Amino acid sequence: MAWTTFGTQQTQESVVETYDPNKSRTEVRQASPRKMNLRVLITSLCGIIILFAVIYLVYTLTQSNPN
């Protein structure tokens, strides 16, 4: 199946490059079985929570006592 994009003709097979000759085009487009995206998401979320906690502590500890 051929299609045209801005005057250049490409075949559908050339759109998805496979780096593993034993995998089909569908398997190449699937998610990582090792769940690396979830690991990055959880690590980033923990980092942001810790950062806000540190900023809040610094802000609270630097306030003067009300009289």
C-alpha positions as CSV (number, residue, x, y, z in Angstrom):
1,M,0.0,0.0,0.0
2,A,1.5,3.3,-1.1
3,W,0.6,6.7,0.1
4,T,1.8,10.2,-0.6
5,T,2.9,12.8,2.0
6,F,3.9,16.2,0.7
7,G,4.9,14.9,-2.7
8,T,7.0,12.0,-1.4
9,Q,5.7,8.5,-1.8
10,Q,6.2,6.0,1.0
11,T,5.2,2.4,1.5
12,Q,3.5,1.4,4.7
13,E,6.2,-1.2,5.4
14,S,8.9,1.5,5.6
15,V,7.1,3.5,8.3
16,V,7.8,1.0,11.1
17,E,11.4,0.0,11.4
18,T,12.1,-3.3,13.2
19,Y,15.3,-3.8,15.0
20,D,14.6,-7.4,15.8
21,P,14.1,-9.6,12.7
22,N,12.1,-12.1,14.7
23,K,9.3,-9.6,15.6
24,S,6.4,-8.7,13.4
25,R,5.2,-5.2,12.8
26,T,2.5,-5.5,15.5
27,E,5.0,-6.8,18.1
28,V,7.3,-3.8,17.4
29,R,4.5,-1.3,18.2
30,Q,3.5,-3.0,21.5
31,A,4.5,-1.6,25.0
32,S,7.6,-2.6,26.9
33,P,7.0,-5.9,28.8
34,R,9.5,-4.7,31.4
35,K,7.2,-1.8,32.4
36,M,10.0,0.8,32.1
37,N,7.4,3.6,31.5
38,L,5.7,2.8,34.9
39,R,9.1,2.8,36.6
40,V,9.9,6.3,35.2
41,L,6.5,7.6,36.1
42,I,6.7,6.4,39.7
43,T,10.3,7.7,40.2
44,S,9.3,11.1,38.8
45,L,6.2,11.3,40.9
46,C,8.2,10.5,44.1
47,G,10.9,13.1,43.1
48,I,8.3,15.8,42.7
49,I,6.6,15.0,46.0
50,I,10.0,15.1,47.8
51,L,10.9,18.4,46.1
52,F,7.6,20.0,47.2
53,A,8.1,18.7,50.7
54,V,11.5,20.2,50.9
55,I,10.3,23.6,49.5
56,Y,7.4,23.6,52.0
57,L,9.8,22.8,54.9
58,V,12.2,25.5,54.0
59,Y,9.3,28.0,53.5
60,T,7.8,27.1,56.9
61,L,11.0,27.1,58.9
62,T,12.1,30.5,57.6
63,Q,8.8,32.2,58.7
64,S,9.0,34.4,61.8
65,N,6.8,33.6,64.8
66,P,3.6,35.7,65.1
67,N,3.4,37.8,68.2
